Amino acid sequence: MARAVSTSRKATVTVIAWAIGIAIFFPILWTILTSFKTEAEAIASPPSFLFFDWTLENYAEVQERSNYLRHFLNSVIISFGSTIIGLLIAIPAAWSMAFVPGKRTKDVLMWMLSTKMLPPVGVLIPIYLIFRDTGLLDTRTGLVIVLTLINLPIIIWMLFTYFREIPGEILEAARMDGATLRDEIIHVLTPMAVPGIASTLLLNIILAWNEAFWTLNLTAAKAAPLTAFIASYSSPEGLFYAKLSAASTMAIAPILVIGWFSQKQLVRGLTFGAVK
Amino acid sequence: MGQITLREVVKKFGDVTVIPSIDLDINDGEFVVFVGPSGCGKSTLLRLIAGLEDVSGGRIEIDGRDATTVPPAKRGLAMVFQSYALYPHMSVRKNIAFPLKMAGMDRTESDRRVDSAAKALNLADYLDRKPGQLSGGQRQRVAIGRAIVREPAAFLFDEPLSNLDAALRVSMRLEISELHQNLKTTMIYVTHDQVEAMTLADKIVVLNAGRIEQVGSPLDLYRAPKNLFVAGFIGSPKMNLIGGAEAEKQGAKTIGVRPEHLSLSTESGLWPGSVGVSEHLGSDTFLYIQAEGIGDITVRADGEYPVRHGDKVWISPEEGKLHRFNADGTAI
């Protein structure tokens, strides 16, 4: 039975939702605000929230001290590269597991997920040594390979749950309707799978964009993406909060914009299969 | 044309034999219903005819030609699925037109056929909607529309009404029946609901554990069930089956009599008993009677039959309406 939601109940839920939303967003907001403060104001106690001398000097200095565009380009290449290669491997893999499951399909899926349970630092040294010996250290290629491998289980799992939601009867109906395998793929499968593939793509780009452990450990200067760019502003002494914030803001801005415009797609991707 | 012949058709899934061997003739224009309990192989048989499953042995002929290895698209059959299986990303118009598009039909002819099917199925106002915006009955009509436009040799229905509510099921049943009257195309219809089977079929095929128990017109099966399984499956409420001494008196292992073929009396009769539960349906009353030395007997009586719980009554089977079965369950 549907229950009428009382106004006070609705108000309470709204307040709680806003409180949680603001709590989650606050660190990002604070970073952005700090990036417009002087270093002295950035560490002032009590901190000023909006009433300080707004300045752009941090951005100017960050831009002067390091090449934002090069880091940005590295981030783009690494996140898009690893995601696209990952999808190329994952689509057929998830496809076959969803539509032609075998006896061991579940085990394979669990095994893939289990690789995510290993702390990355556990394999850092072997991978570092392999990369050193093969000349992949501090190369974009090396990072694309690592991030592809790191995120592959998640991509396969996401796509698998998507593909499994496509009912087999629809494919049979298409076959009865005279569709060849090619027609089936073009007219029925692809249109039904594209939303799933798109949200997997988006989520994975964000994951790869924000990945810090491997990008920090396997790069030095040439292939360093924006995560390394941010980290370079953290120093053991001196005042750096405002500059660090400016660098962070510059690093997260592109992905924040993408995320903002695609949030509908993303939410659908994350909750797909959970709600009907 | 739509004549379908099955010869010694066998289906195995791995080591499990689902259909041991089936021979069946379906004539052009016939409405054939496959009926049986869950897991009896009726859907599998339909899917074999459709070509969605490969046979493990035997032959399937459509209009005299061997279609055993012909892919589903080339068999000239249209199927309506239980889940409707509509293409969710296409409008109703595109859904119905899809088989025509696949056949490479030109736009004007395709539009003409879609419009006439939509009109016949009361879908004309919904052609631009997506399946998600339709009710269950409308979706089922779209699925039927998609099947009609192809003008197939035969229609295959796989439990098409089981996802609908009771009232809608009755009206869709009538629509399908009307459709058959108008098109006169062969239809094969799978259901586990014996009421659907009785009301729709020209010919009922009763299946049990992958075997055909009996083939015949609804009334044939009702009047002369070949064995205990068919006797118990066809008819509602179920036939009363009585064993023991009463059966032996009739020279049988089991005797059966339908609830509507029992007469009730408060004074005298063959079997005495007392009234248990009575279900008043308005037009009929179903009385569950504990007959002495026999067990529970269901009787279909008039709507307002004046008995109460615990009343003593006598029941007697009508002349010539007693079915007798021997030890292996076949009718004598």
Contacts between the chains, C-beta under 8 A, distances in Angstrom:
chain1	res1	chain2	res2	distance
A	167	B	83	6.2
A	167	B	85	6.8
A	169	B	81	4.9
A	169	B	82	7.7
A	169	B	83	5.1
A	169	B	85	4.1
A	170	B	85	4.9
A	170	B	86	7.7
A	170	B	87	6.5
A	170	B	88	7.9
A	172	B	52	5.3
A	172	B	72	7.7
A	172	B	79	7.7
A	172	B	81	7.3
A	172	B	85	6.9
A	173	B	79	7.0
A	173	B	81	6.1
A	173	B	85	3.8
A	173	B	86	7.8
A	173	B	87	7.8
A	173	B	146	7.8
A	174	B	87	7.6
A	174	B	98	7.6
A	175	B	52	7.1
A	175	B	71	7.5
A	175	B	72	4.9
A	175	B	73	5.9
A	176	B	50	6.3
A	176	B	52	7.5
A	176	B	72	5.2
A	176	B	73	6.9
A	176	B	77	7.1
A	176	B	78	6.5
A	176	B	79	4.6
A	177	B	73	7.3
A	177	B	78	7.9
A	177	B	98	5.3
A	177	B	99	3.9
A	177	B	102	5.6
A	177	B	146	6.9
A	177	B	150	7.6
A	178	B	73	4.2
A	178	B	99	5.5
A	178	B	102	3.8
A	178	B	103	5.6
A	178	B	150	7.8
A	179	B	73	6.8
A	179	B	98	7.8
A	179	B	102	5.2
A	180	B	73	7.3
A	183	B	102	5.9
A	187	B	87	7.8
A	187	B	98	7.4
A	188	B	87	6.0
A	191	B	89	4.5
A	192	B	87	7.9
A	192	B	88	6.9
A	192	B	89	6.2
